[in-house]
Amino acid sequence: RRMRVLRRMLRKYREAKKIDKHMYHELYLQCKGNRFKTKRNLMETIHVRKSERAREKAIAEQAEARKAKAAAARARKAAARTAASNEKN
């Protein structure tokens, strides 16, 4: 009975777009393997994983912004160096 409850909950979360199909599949297999004792445990796991994914995404975006900023700075410095060398000649 518990497994049916957990699977139904996973199905509802997937249909409501709260979890994607990849997370659904992972959690479905874990439910099958008796990892979750209650709905609350499953819900907590979903919230933790979603927050981890959001945090990782934010960190990746920050790293990308940092890389873009550094590339722009390199380009500016290179342009300034070529301008300075052209003035000397």
PDB file of N, CA, C and O in Angstrom:
ATOM      1  N   ARG A   1       0.827  -1.192   0.000  1.00  0.00           N
ATOM      2  CA  ARG A   1       0.000   0.000   0.000  1.00  0.00           C
ATOM      3  C   ARG A   1       0.868   1.251   0.000  1.00  0.00           C
ATOM      4  O   ARG A   1       0.567   2.206  -0.716  1.00  0.00           O
ATOM      5  N   ARG A   2       1.931   1.265   0.782  1.00  0.00           N
ATOM      6  CA  ARG A   2       2.796   2.440   0.868  1.00  0.00           C
ATOM      7  C   ARG A   2       3.412   2.748  -0.489  1.00  0.00           C
ATOM      8  O   ARG A   2       3.505   3.911  -0.882  1.00  0.00           O
ATOM      9  N   MET A   3       3.829   1.721  -1.199  1.00  0.00           N
ATOM     10  CA  MET A   3       4.458   1.936  -2.502  1.00  0.00           C
ATOM     11  C   MET A   3       3.482   2.594  -3.469  1.00  0.00           C
ATOM     12  O   MET A   3       3.870   3.462  -4.250  1.00  0.00           O
ATOM     13  N   ARG A   4       2.220   2.186  -3.420  1.00  0.00           N
ATOM     14  CA  ARG A   4       1.223   2.813  -4.297  1.00  0.00           C
ATOM     15  C   ARG A   4       1.075   4.286  -3.969  1.00  0.00           C
ATOM     16  O   ARG A   4       0.968   5.122  -4.866  1.00  0.00           O
ATOM     17  N   VAL A   5       1.070   4.604  -2.679  1.00  0.00           N
ATOM     18  CA  VAL A   5       0.933   5.999  -2.253  1.00  0.00           C
ATOM     19  C   VAL A   5       2.107   6.832  -2.769  1.00  0.00           C
ATOM     20  O   VAL A   5       1.920   7.924  -3.305  1.00  0.00           O
ATOM     21  N   LEU A   6       3.311   6.302  -2.601  1.00  0.00           N
ATOM     22  CA  LEU A   6       4.498   7.040  -3.034  1.00  0.00           C
ATOM     23  C   LEU A   6       4.530   7.209  -4.546  1.00  0.00           C
ATOM     24  O   LEU A   6       4.877   8.278  -5.047  1.00  0.00           O
ATOM     25  N   ARG A   7       4.171   6.162  -5.268  1.00  0.00           N
ATOM     26  CA  ARG A   7       4.160   6.260  -6.731  1.00  0.00           C
ATOM     27  C   ARG A   7       3.101   7.232  -7.210  1.00  0.00           C
ATOM     28  O   ARG A   7       3.324   7.969  -8.170  1.00  0.00           O
ATOM     29  N   ARG A   8       1.955   7.242  -6.555  1.00  0.00           N
ATOM     30  CA  ARG A   8       0.898   8.187  -6.927  1.00  0.00           C
ATOM     31  C   ARG A   8       1.376   9.620  -6.701  1.00  0.00           C
ATOM     32  O   ARG A   8       1.122  10.511  -7.512  1.00  0.00           O
ATOM     33  N   MET A   9       2.075   9.824  -5.582  1.00  0.00           N
ATOM     34  CA  MET A   9       2.584  11.155  -5.280  1.00  0.00           C
ATOM     35  C   MET A   9       3.617  11.590  -6.330  1.00  0.00           C
ATOM     36  O   MET A   9       3.604  12.732  -6.788  1.00  0.00           O
ATOM     37  N   LEU A  10       4.497  10.677  -6.699  1.00  0.00           N
ATOM     38  CA  LEU A  10       5.482  10.993  -7.732  1.00  0.00           C
ATOM     39  C   LEU A  10       4.798  11.355  -9.045  1.00  0.00           C
ATOM     40  O   LEU A  10       5.196  12.299  -9.727  1.00  0.00           O
ATOM     41  N   ARG A  11       3.765  10.592  -9.390  1.00  0.00           N
ATOM     42  CA  ARG A  11       3.033  10.851 -10.626  1.00  0.00           C
ATOM     43  C   ARG A  11       2.417  12.249 -10.600  1.00  0.00           C
ATOM     44  O   ARG A  11       2.494  12.986 -11.584  1.00  0.00           O
ATOM     45  N   LYS A  12       1.805  12.611  -9.465  1.00  0.00           N
ATOM     46  CA  LYS A  12       1.182  13.933  -9.346  1.00  0.00           C
ATOM     47  C   LYS A  12       2.225  15.040  -9.455  1.00  0.00           C
ATOM     48  O   LYS A  12       1.985  16.053 -10.111  1.00  0.00           O
ATOM     49  N   TYR A  13       3.375  14.856  -8.821  1.00  0.00           N
ATOM     50  CA  TYR A  13       4.432  15.858  -8.888  1.00  0.00           C
ATOM     51  C   TYR A  13       4.939  16.016 -10.323  1.00  0.00           C
ATOM     52  O   TYR A  13       5.208  17.131 -10.772  1.00  0.00           O
ATOM     53  N   ARG A  14       5.068  14.901 -11.034  1.00  0.00           N
ATOM     54  CA  ARG A  14       5.549  14.970 -12.414  1.00  0.00           C
ATOM     55  C   ARG A  14       4.529  15.681 -13.295  1.00  0.00           C
ATOM     56  O   ARG A  14       4.898  16.516 -14.121  1.00  0.00           O
ATOM     57  N   GLU A  15       3.257  15.358 -13.128  1.00  0.00           N
ATOM     58  CA  GLU A  15       2.219  15.984 -13.945  1.00  0.00           C
ATOM     59  C   GLU A  15       2.080  17.466 -13.633  1.00  0.00           C
ATOM     60  O   GLU A  15       1.722  18.256 -14.507  1.00  0.00           O
ATOM     61  N   ALA A  16       2.363  17.849 -12.387  1.00  0.00           N
ATOM     62  CA  ALA A  16       2.291  19.255 -12.001  1.00  0.00           C
ATOM     63  C   ALA A  16       3.580  19.998 -12.342  1.00  0.00           C
ATOM     64  O   ALA A  16       3.722  21.180 -12.026  1.00  0.00           O
ATOM     65  N   LYS A  17       4.519  19.303 -12.987  1.00  0.00           N
ATOM     66  CA  LYS A  17       5.811  19.878 -13.398  1.00  0.00           C
ATOM     67  C   LYS A  17       6.663  20.305 -12.207  1.00  0.00           C
ATOM     68  O   LYS A  17       7.531  21.168 -12.342  1.00  0.00           O
ATOM     69  N   LYS A  18       6.423  19.710 -11.047  1.00  0.00           N
ATOM     70  CA  LYS A  18       7.271  20.005  -9.892  1.00  0.00           C
ATOM     71  C   LYS A  18       8.593  19.263  -9.980  1.00  0.00           C
ATOM     72  O   LYS A  18       9.606  19.721  -9.451  1.00  0.00           O
ATOM     73  N   ILE A  19       8.583  18.104 -10.656  1.00  0.00           N
ATOM     74  CA  ILE A  19       9.813  17.363 -10.898  1.00  0.00           C
ATOM     75  C   ILE A  19       9.855  16.989 -12.373  1.00  0.00           C
ATOM     76  O   ILE A  19       8.812  16.811 -13.003  1.00  0.00           O
ATOM     77  N   ASP A  20      11.059  16.870 -12.923  1.00  0.00           N
ATOM     78  CA  ASP A  20      11.173  16.479 -14.325  1.00  0.00           C
ATOM     79  C   ASP A  20      11.224  14.958 -14.435  1.00  0.00           C
ATOM     80  O   ASP A  20      11.240  14.248 -13.429  1.00  0.00           O
ATOM     81  N   LYS A  21      11.249  14.479 -15.660  1.00  0.00           N
ATOM     82  CA  LYS A  21      11.152  13.033 -15.860  1.00  0.00           C
ATOM     83  C   LYS A  21      12.380  12.298 -15.350  1.00  0.00           C
ATOM     84  O   LYS A  21      12.283  11.132 -14.969  1.00  0.00           O
ATOM     85  N   HIS A  22      13.528  12.955 -15.336  1.00  0.00           N
ATOM     86  CA  HIS A  22      14.740  12.300 -14.851  1.00  0.00           C
ATOM     87  C   HIS A  22      14.680  12.090 -13.330  1.00  0.00           C
ATOM     88  O   HIS A  22      14.980  11.008 -12.825  1.00  0.00           O
ATOM     89  N   MET A  23      14.288  13.141 -12.625  1.00  0.00           N
ATOM     90  CA  MET A  23      14.168  13.022 -11.178  1.00  0.00           C
ATOM     91  C   MET A  23      13.051  12.025 -10.834  1.00  0.00           C
ATOM     92  O   MET A  23      13.168  11.259  -9.878  1.00  0.00           O
ATOM     93  N   TYR A  24      11.983  12.042 -11.611  1.00  0.00           N
ATOM     94  CA  TYR A  24      10.896  11.101 -11.386  1.00  0.00           C
ATOM     95  C   TYR A  24      11.409   9.670 -11.475  1.00  0.00           C
ATOM     96  O   TYR A  24      11.105   8.840 -10.619  1.00  0.00           O
ATOM     97  N   HIS A  25      12.183   9.388 -12.506  1.00  0.00           N
ATOM     98  CA  HIS A  25      12.675   8.029 -12.703  1.00  0.00           C
ATOM     99  C   HIS A  25      13.589   7.591 -11.553  1.00  0.00           C
ATOM    100  O   HIS A  25      13.472   6.474 -11.049  1.00  0.00           O
ATOM    101  N   GLU A  26      14.497   8.481 -11.146  1.00  0.00           N
ATOM    102  CA  GLU A  26      15.392   8.155 -10.033  1.00  0.00           C
ATOM    103  C   GLU A  26      14.597   7.869  -8.759  1.00  0.00           C
ATOM    104  O   GLU A  26      14.841   6.875  -8.075  1.00  0.00           O
ATOM    105  N   LEU A  27      13.653   8.740  -8.453  1.00  0.00           N
ATOM    106  CA  LEU A  27      12.880   8.576  -7.220  1.00  0.00           C
ATOM    107  C   LEU A  27      11.953   7.370  -7.301  1.00  0.00           C
ATOM    108  O   LEU A  27      11.709   6.705  -6.294  1.00  0.00           O
ATOM    109  N   TYR A  28      11.438   7.085  -8.491  1.00  0.00           N
ATOM    110  CA  TYR A  28      10.581   5.911  -8.662  1.00  0.00           C
ATOM    111  C   TYR A  28      11.352   4.638  -8.318  1.00  0.00           C
ATOM    112  O   TYR A  28      10.851   3.765  -7.610  1.00  0.00           O
ATOM    113  N   LEU A  29      12.582   4.549  -8.834  1.00  0.00           N
ATOM    114  CA  LEU A  29      13.394   3.372  -8.550  1.00  0.00           C
ATOM    115  C   LEU A  29      13.757   3.289  -7.067  1.00  0.00           C
ATOM    116  O   LEU A  29      13.828   2.198  -6.501  1.00  0.00           O
ATOM    117  N   GLN A  30      13.983   4.439  -6.446  1.00  0.00           N
ATOM    118  CA  GLN A  30      14.290   4.424  -5.015  1.00  0.00           C
ATOM    119  C   GLN A  30      13.069   4.006  -4.202  1.00  0.00           C
ATOM    120  O   GLN A  30      13.203   3.316  -3.192  1.00  0.00           O
ATOM    121  N   CYS A  31      11.883   4.420  -4.634  1.00  0.00           N
ATOM    122  CA  CYS A  31      10.655   3.970  -3.968  1.00  0.00           C
ATOM    123  C   CYS A  31      10.534   2.456  -4.088  1.00  0.00           C
ATOM    124  O   CYS A  31      10.175   1.762  -3.137  1.00  0.00           O
ATOM    125  N   LYS A  32      10.842   1.972  -5.272  1.00  0.00           N
ATOM    126  CA  LYS A  32      10.770   0.535  -5.502  1.00  0.00           C
ATOM    127  C   LYS A  32      11.762  -0.197  -4.598  1.00  0.00           C
ATOM    128  O   LYS A  32      11.483  -1.300  -4.129  1.00  0.00           O
ATOM    129  N   GLY A  33      12.908   0.415  -4.359  1.00  0.00           N
ATOM    130  CA  GLY A  33      13.939  -0.191  -3.525  1.00  0.00           C
ATOM    131  C   GLY A  33      13.720   0.040  -2.040  1.00  0.00           C
ATOM    132  O   GLY A  33      14.607  -0.249  -1.236  1.00  0.00           O
ATOM    133  N   ASN A  34      12.550   0.557  -1.658  1.00  0.00           N
ATOM    134  CA  ASN A  34      12.177   0.724  -0.258  1.00  0.00           C
ATOM    135  C   ASN A  34      13.028   1.772   0.459  1.00  0.00           C
ATOM    136  O   ASN A  34      13.339   1.616   1.640  1.00  0.00           O
ATOM    137  N   ARG A  35      13.399   2.823  -0.240  1.00  0.00           N
ATOM    138  CA  ARG A  35      14.239   3.864   0.357  1.00  0.00           C
ATOM    139  C   ARG A  35      13.417   4.817   1.222  1.00  0.00           C
ATOM    140  O   ARG A  35      13.918   5.333   2.221  1.00  0.00           O
ATOM    141  N   PHE A  36      12.168   5.051   0.850  1.00  0.00           N
ATOM    142  CA  PHE A  36      11.337   6.023   1.560  1.00  0.00           C
ATOM    143  C   PHE A  36      10.296   5.303   2.403  1.00  0.00           C
ATOM    144  O   PHE A  36       9.568   4.438   1.917  1.00  0.00           O
ATOM    145  N   LYS A  37      10.242   5.675   3.666  1.00  0.00           N
ATOM    146  CA  LYS A  37       9.302   5.024   4.568  1.00  0.00           C
ATOM    147  C   LYS A  37       7.940   5.726   4.537  1.00  0.00           C
ATOM    148  O   LYS A  37       6.899   5.091   4.701  1.00  0.00           O
ATOM    149  N   THR A  38       7.968   7.058   4.323  1.00  0.00           N
ATOM    150  CA  THR A  38       6.726   7.828   4.344  1.00  0.00           C
ATOM    151  C   THR A  38       6.696   8.834   3.193  1.00  0.00           C
ATOM    152  O   THR A  38       7.707   9.081   2.535  1.00  0.00           O
ATOM    153  N   LYS A  39       5.513   9.404   2.970  1.00  0.00           N
ATOM    154  CA  LYS A  39       5.380  10.465   1.966  1.00  0.00           C
ATOM    155  C   LYS A  39       6.215  11.674   2.360  1.00  0.00           C
ATOM    156  O   LYS A  39       6.798  12.349   1.512  1.00  0.00           O
ATOM    157  N   ARG A  40       6.262  11.933   3.650  1.00  0.00           N
ATOM    158  CA  ARG A  40       7.024  13.091   4.122  1.00  0.00           C
ATOM    159  C   ARG A  40       8.501  12.954   3.763  1.00  0.00           C
ATOM    160  O   ARG A  40       9.129  13.918   3.326  1.00  0.00           O
ATOM    161  N   ASN A  41       9.057  11.750   3.947  1.00  0.00           N
ATOM    162  CA  ASN A  41      10.456  11.522   3.586  1.00  0.00           C
ATOM    163  C   ASN A  41      10.679  11.787   2.106  1.00  0.00           C
ATOM    164  O   ASN A  41      11.664  12.415   1.717  1.00  0.00           O
ATOM    165  N   LEU A  42       9.764  11.307   1.295  1.00  0.00           N
ATOM    166  CA  LEU A  42       9.878  11.507  -0.147  1.00  0.00           C
ATOM    167  C   LEU A  42       9.783  12.988  -0.492  1.00  0.00           C
ATOM    168  O   LEU A  42      10.557  13.486  -1.310  1.00  0.00           O
ATOM    169  N   MET A  43       8.847  13.687   0.121  1.00  0.00           N
ATOM    170  CA  MET A  43       8.693  15.123  -0.132  1.00  0.00           C
ATOM    171  C   MET A  43       9.946  15.893   0.268  1.00  0.00           C
ATOM    172  O   MET A  43      10.397  16.773  -0.465  1.00  0.00           O
ATOM    173  N   GLU A  44      10.506  15.565   1.425  1.00  0.00           N
ATOM    174  CA  GLU A  44      11.723  16.247   1.877  1.00  0.00           C
ATOM    175  C   GLU A  44      12.865  16.010   0.901  1.00  0.00           C
ATOM    176  O   GLU A  44      13.623  16.930   0.594  1.00  0.00           O
ATOM    177  N   THR A  45      12.989  14.790   0.418  1.00  0.00           N
ATOM    178  CA  THR A  45      14.039  14.480  -0.549  1.00  0.00           C
ATOM    179  C   THR A  45      13.856  15.285  -1.825  1.00  0.00           C
ATOM    180  O   THR A  45      14.826  15.789  -2.390  1.00  0.00           O
ATOM    181  N   ILE A  46      12.620  15.406  -2.277  1.00  0.00           N
ATOM    182  CA  ILE A  46      12.347  16.183  -3.491  1.00  0.00           C
ATOM    183  C   ILE A  46      12.745  17.639  -3.281  1.00  0.00           C
ATOM    184  O   ILE A  46      13.387  18.237  -4.144  1.00  0.00           O
ATOM    185  N   HIS A  47      12.368  18.215  -2.138  1.00  0.00           N
ATOM    186  CA  HIS A  47      12.695  19.619  -1.878  1.00  0.00           C
ATOM    187  C   HIS A  47      14.200  19.828  -1.790  1.00  0.00           C
ATOM    188  O   HIS A  47      14.729  20.812  -2.307  1.00  0.00           O
ATOM    189  N   VAL A  48      14.881  18.901  -1.137  1.00  0.00           N
ATOM    190  CA  VAL A  48      16.341  19.025  -1.009  1.00  0.00           C
ATOM    191  C   VAL A  48      16.998  18.959  -2.383  1.00  0.00           C
ATOM    192  O   VAL A  48      17.878  19.762  -2.690  1.00  0.00           O
ATOM    193  N   ARG A  49      16.578  18.014  -3.202  1.00  0.00           N
ATOM    194  CA  ARG A  49      17.188  17.870  -4.527  1.00  0.00           C
ATOM    195  C   ARG A  49      16.897  19.072  -5.413  1.00  0.00           C
ATOM    196  O   ARG A  49      17.763  19.515  -6.168  1.00  0.00           O
ATOM    197  N   LYS A  50      15.674  19.603  -5.323  1.00  0.00           N
ATOM    198  CA  LYS A  50      15.350  20.781  -6.126  1.00  0.00           C
ATOM    199  C   LYS A  50      16.190  21.979  -5.694  1.00  0.00           C
ATOM    200  O   LYS A  50      16.667  22.745  -6.531  1.00  0.00           O
ATOM    201  N   SER A  51      16.368  22.139  -4.380  1.00  0.00           N
ATOM    202  CA  SER A  51      17.171  23.263  -3.903  1.00  0.00           C
ATOM    203  C   SER A  51      18.635  23.094  -4.285  1.00  0.00           C
ATOM    204  O   SER A  51      19.303  24.072  -4.619  1.00  0.00           O
ATOM    205  N   GLU A  52      19.144  21.858  -4.240  1.00  0.00           N
ATOM    206  CA  GLU A  52      20.519  21.604  -4.670  1.00  0.00           C
ATOM    207  C   GLU A  52      20.689  21.947  -6.144  1.00  0.00           C
ATOM    208  O   GLU A  52      21.666  22.585  -6.536  1.00  0.00           O
ATOM    209  N   ARG A  53      19.734  21.521  -6.947  1.00  0.00           N
ATOM    210  CA  ARG A  53      19.814  21.784  -8.384  1.00  0.00           C
ATOM    211  C   ARG A  53      19.776  23.291  -8.659  1.00  0.00           C
ATOM    212  O   ARG A  53      20.515  23.786  -9.510  1.00  0.00           O
ATOM    213  N   ALA A  54      18.920  24.015  -7.940  1.00  0.00           N
ATOM    214  CA  ALA A  54      18.825  25.463  -8.127  1.00  0.00           C
ATOM    215  C   ALA A  54      20.126  26.144  -7.702  1.00  0.00           C
ATOM    216  O   ALA A  54      20.593  27.075  -8.358  1.00  0.00           O
ATOM    217  N   ARG A  55      20.701  25.669  -6.601  1.00  0.00           N
ATOM    218  CA  ARG A  55      21.955  26.253  -6.121  1.00  0.00           C
ATOM    219  C   ARG A  55      23.079  25.995  -7.120  1.00  0.00           C
ATOM    220  O   ARG A  55      23.863  26.898  -7.410  1.00  0.00           O
ATOM    221  N   GLU A  56      23.167  24.780  -7.646  1.00  0.00           N
ATOM    222  CA  GLU A  56      24.197  24.462  -8.631  1.00  0.00           C
ATOM    223  C   GLU A  56      24.029  25.290  -9.899  1.00  0.00           C
ATOM    224  O   GLU A  56      25.007  25.728 -10.504  1.00  0.00           O
ATOM    225  N   LYS A  57      22.776  25.496 -10.290  1.00  0.00           N
ATOM    226  CA  LYS A  57      22.516  26.293 -11.489  1.00  0.00           C
ATOM    227  C   LYS A  57      22.956  27.743 -11.280  1.00  0.00           C
ATOM    228  O   LYS A  57      23.541  28.357 -12.172  1.00  0.00           O
ATOM    229  N   ALA A  58      22.667  28.284 -10.090  1.00  0.00           N
ATOM    230  CA  ALA A  58      23.071  29.658  -9.790  1.00  0.00           C
ATOM    231  C   ALA A  58      24.591  29.787  -9.771  1.00  0.00           C
ATOM    232  O   ALA A  58      25.142  30.767 -10.272  1.00  0.00           O
ATOM    233  N   ILE A  59      25.258  28.805  -9.197  1.00  0.00           N
ATOM    234  CA  ILE A  59      26.722  28.837  -9.152  1.00  0.00           C
ATOM    235  C   ILE A  59      27.296  28.771 -10.561  1.00  0.00           C
ATOM    236  O   ILE A  59      28.254  29.477 -10.875  1.00  0.00           O
ATOM    237  N   ALA A  60      26.722  27.934 -11.405  1.00  0.00           N
ATOM    238  CA  ALA A  60      27.196  27.815 -12.785  1.00  0.00           C
ATOM    239  C   ALA A  60      26.995  29.134 -13.536  1.00  0.00           C
ATOM    240  O   ALA A  60      27.863  29.549 -14.304  1.00  0.00           O
ATOM    241  N   GLU A  61      25.868  29.784 -13.319  1.00  0.00           N
ATOM    242  CA  GLU A  61      25.624  31.069 -13.984  1.00  0.00           C
ATOM    243  C   GLU A  61      26.614  32.125 -13.512  1.00  0.00           C
ATOM    244  O   GLU A  61      27.100  32.929 -14.308  1.00  0.00           O
ATOM    245  N   GLN A  62      26.912  32.122 -12.212  1.00  0.00           N
ATOM    246  CA  GLN A  62      27.888  33.077 -11.692  1.00  0.00           C
ATOM    247  C   GLN A  62      29.269  32.829 -12.282  1.00  0.00           C
ATOM    248  O   GLN A  62      29.980  33.773 -12.626  1.00  0.00           O
ATOM    249  N   ALA A  63      29.650  31.563 -12.398  1.00  0.00           N
ATOM    250  CA  ALA A  63      30.952  31.224 -12.977  1.00  0.00           C
ATOM    251  C   ALA A  63      31.011  31.666 -14.435  1.00  0.00           C
ATOM    252  O   ALA A  63      32.027  32.192 -14.890  1.00  0.00           O
ATOM    253  N   GLU A  64      29.923  31.451 -15.161  1.00  0.00           N
ATOM    254  CA  GLU A  64      29.868  31.860 -16.572  1.00  0.00           C
ATOM    255  C   GLU A  64      30.003  33.377 -16.689  1.00  0.00           C
ATOM    256  O   GLU A  64      30.708  33.874 -17.567  1.00  0.00           O
ATOM    257  N   ALA A  65      29.326  34.112 -15.804  1.00  0.00           N
ATOM    258  CA  ALA A  65      29.415  35.572 -15.825  1.00  0.00           C
ATOM    259  C   ALA A  65      30.846  36.023 -15.520  1.00  0.00           C
ATOM    260  O   ALA A  65      31.359  36.959 -16.135  1.00  0.00           O
ATOM    261  N   ARG A  66      31.482  35.339 -14.557  1.00  0.00           N
ATOM    262  CA  ARG A  66      32.862  35.671 -14.203  1.00  0.00           C
ATOM    263  C   ARG A  66      33.788  35.433 -15.389  1.00  0.00           C
ATOM    264  O   ARG A  66      34.674  36.244 -15.658  1.00  0.00           O
ATOM    265  N   LYS A  67      33.589  34.327 -16.101  1.00  0.00           N
ATOM    266  CA  LYS A  67      34.425  34.020 -17.266  1.00  0.00           C
ATOM    267  C   LYS A  67      34.230  35.059 -18.361  1.00  0.00           C
ATOM    268  O   LYS A  67      35.196  35.488 -18.991  1.00  0.00           O
ATOM    269  N   ALA A  68      32.986  35.463 -18.588  1.00  0.00           N
ATOM    270  CA  ALA A  68      32.701  36.466 -19.620  1.00  0.00           C
ATOM    271  C   ALA A  68      33.340  37.805 -19.261  1.00  0.00           C
ATOM    272  O   ALA A  68      33.876  38.498 -20.126  1.00  0.00           O
ATOM    273  N   LYS A  69      33.278  38.160 -17.989  1.00  0.00           N
ATOM    274  CA  LYS A  69      33.863  39.420 -17.532  1.00  0.00           C
ATOM    275  C   LYS A  69      35.380  39.396 -17.705  1.00  0.00           C
ATOM    276  O   LYS A  69      35.978  40.385 -18.128  1.00  0.00           O
ATOM    277  N   ALA A  70      35.996  38.268 -17.377  1.00  0.00           N
ATOM    278  CA  ALA A  70      37.448  38.139 -17.526  1.00  0.00           C
ATOM    279  C   ALA A  70      37.851  38.197 -18.995  1.00  0.00           C
ATOM    280  O   ALA A  70      38.863  38.809 -19.336  1.00  0.00           O
ATOM    281  N   ALA A  71      37.071  37.570 -19.862  1.00  0.00           N
ATOM    282  CA  ALA A  71      37.374  37.597 -21.298  1.00  0.00           C
ATOM    283  C   ALA A  71      37.265  39.017 -21.836  1.00  0.00           C
ATOM    284  O   ALA A  71      38.085  39.435 -22.654  1.00  0.00           O
ATOM    285  N   ALA A  72      36.266  39.755 -21.387  1.00  0.00           N
ATOM    286  CA  ALA A  72      36.111  41.142 -21.824  1.00  0.00           C
ATOM    287  C   ALA A  72      37.289  41.984 -21.346  1.00  0.00           C
ATOM    288  O   ALA A  72      37.789  42.832 -22.085  1.00  0.00           O
ATOM    289  N   ALA A  73      37.729  41.753 -20.118  1.00  0.00           N
ATOM    290  CA  ALA A  73      38.872  42.505 -19.583  1.00  0.00           C
ATOM    291  C   ALA A  73      40.134  42.191 -20.383  1.00  0.00           C
ATOM    292  O   ALA A  73      40.923  43.086 -20.683  1.00  0.00           O
ATOM    293  N   ARG A  74      40.321  40.906 -20.729  1.00  0.00           N
ATOM    294  CA  ARG A  74      41.488  40.522 -21.541  1.00  0.00           C
ATOM    295  C   ARG A  74      41.452  41.225 -22.890  1.00  0.00           C
ATOM    296  O   ARG A  74      42.472  41.714 -23.375  1.00  0.00           O
ATOM    297  N   ALA A  75      40.280  41.269 -23.483  1.00  0.00           N
ATOM    298  CA  ALA A  75      40.149  41.919 -24.791  1.00  0.00           C
ATOM    299  C   ALA A  75      40.445  43.413 -24.687  1.00  0.00           C
ATOM    300  O   ALA A  75      41.111  43.974 -25.558  1.00  0.00           O
ATOM    301  N   ARG A  76      39.959  44.055 -23.636  1.00  0.00           N
ATOM    302  CA  ARG A  76      40.229  45.489 -23.445  1.00  0.00           C
ATOM    303  C   ARG A  76      41.726  45.743 -23.278  1.00  0.00           C
ATOM    304  O   ARG A  76      42.274  46.675 -23.866  1.00  0.00           O
ATOM    305  N   LYS A  77      42.383  44.905 -22.470  1.00  0.00           N
ATOM    306  CA  LYS A  77      43.825  45.076 -22.251  1.00  0.00           C
ATOM    307  C   LYS A  77      44.606  44.875 -23.535  1.00  0.00           C
ATOM    308  O   LYS A  77      45.551  45.612 -23.815  1.00  0.00           O
ATOM    309  N   ALA A  78      44.212  43.875 -24.319  1.00  0.00           N
ATOM    310  CA  ALA A  78      44.892  43.628 -25.585  1.00  0.00           C
ATOM    311  C   ALA A  78      44.704  44.812 -26.523  1.00  0.00           C
ATOM    312  O   ALA A  78      45.642  45.224 -27.205  1.00  0.00           O
ATOM    313  N   ALA A  79      43.503  45.354 -26.558  1.00  0.00           N
ATOM    314  CA  ALA A  79      43.238  46.509 -27.412  1.00  0.00           C
ATOM    315  C   ALA A  79      44.053  47.713 -26.949  1.00  0.00           C
ATOM    316  O   ALA A  79      44.570  48.469 -27.772  1.00  0.00           O
ATOM    317  N   ALA A  80      44.169  47.891 -25.647  1.00  0.00           N
ATOM    318  CA  ALA A  80      44.946  49.014 -25.121  1.00  0.00           C
ATOM    319  C   ALA A  80      46.419  48.827 -25.456  1.00  0.00           C
ATOM    320  O   ALA A  80      47.099  49.797 -25.792  1.00  0.00           O
ATOM    321  N   ARG A  81      46.926  47.595 -25.372  1.00  0.00           N
ATOM    322  CA  ARG A  81      48.333  47.333 -25.705  1.00  0.00           C
ATOM    323  C   ARG A  81      48.610  47.623 -27.181  1.00  0.00           C
ATOM    324  O   ARG A  81      49.623  48.234 -27.520  1.00  0.00           O
ATOM    325  N   THR A  82      47.717  47.189 -28.041  1.00  0.00           N
ATOM    326  CA  THR A  82      47.947  47.453 -29.479  1.00  0.00           C
ATOM    327  C   THR A  82      47.865  48.951 -29.772  1.00  0.00           C
ATOM    328  O   THR A  82      48.612  49.465 -30.606  1.00  0.00           O
ATOM    329  N   ALA A  83      46.956  49.652 -29.085  1.00  0.00           N
ATOM    330  CA  ALA A  83      46.853  51.104 -29.292  1.00  0.00           C
ATOM    331  C   ALA A  83      48.123  51.790 -28.799  1.00  0.00           C
ATOM    332  O   ALA A  83      48.614  52.714 -29.448  1.00  0.00           O
ATOM    333  N   ALA A  84      48.660  51.355 -27.666  1.00  0.00           N
ATOM    334  CA  ALA A  84      49.875  51.954 -27.113  1.00  0.00           C
ATOM    335  C   ALA A  84      51.060  51.678 -28.028  1.00  0.00           C
ATOM    336  O   ALA A  84      51.894  52.561 -28.227  1.00  0.00           O
ATOM    337  N   SER A  85      51.155  50.485 -28.584  1.00  0.00           N
ATOM    338  CA  SER A  85      52.283  50.166 -29.466  1.00  0.00           C
ATOM    339  C   SER A  85      52.158  50.930 -30.789  1.00  0.00           C
ATOM    340  O   SER A  85      53.171  51.275 -31.397  1.00  0.00           O
ATOM    341  N   ASN A  86      50.936  51.193 -31.235  1.00  0.00           N
ATOM    342  CA  ASN A  86      50.742  51.974 -32.472  1.00  0.00           C
ATOM    343  C   ASN A  86      51.139  53.431 -32.263  1.00  0.00           C
ATOM    344  O   ASN A  86      51.643  54.066 -33.189  1.00  0.00           O
ATOM    345  N   GLU A  87      50.922  53.973 -31.065  1.00  0.00           N
ATOM    346  CA  GLU A  87      51.288  55.365 -30.773  1.00  0.00           C
ATOM    347  C   GLU A  87      52.805  55.533 -30.752  1.00  0.00           C
ATOM    348  O   GLU A  87      53.323  56.570 -31.165  1.00  0.00           O
ATOM    349  N   LYS A  88      53.522  54.505 -30.266  1.00  0.00           N
ATOM    350  CA  LYS A  88      54.981  54.575 -30.207  1.00  0.00           C
ATOM    351  C   LYS A  88      55.573  54.625 -31.607  1.00  0.00           C
ATOM    352  O   LYS A  88      56.577  55.301 -31.834  1.00  0.00           O
ATOM    353  N   ASN A  89      54.968  53.925 -32.529  1.00  0.00           N
ATOM    354  CA  ASN A  89      55.499  53.864 -33.904  1.00  0.00           C
ATOM    355  C   ASN A  89      55.039  55.055 -34.656  1.00  0.00           C
ATOM    356  O   ASN A  89      55.368  55.207 -35.832  1.00  0.00           O
TER     357      ASN A  89
END
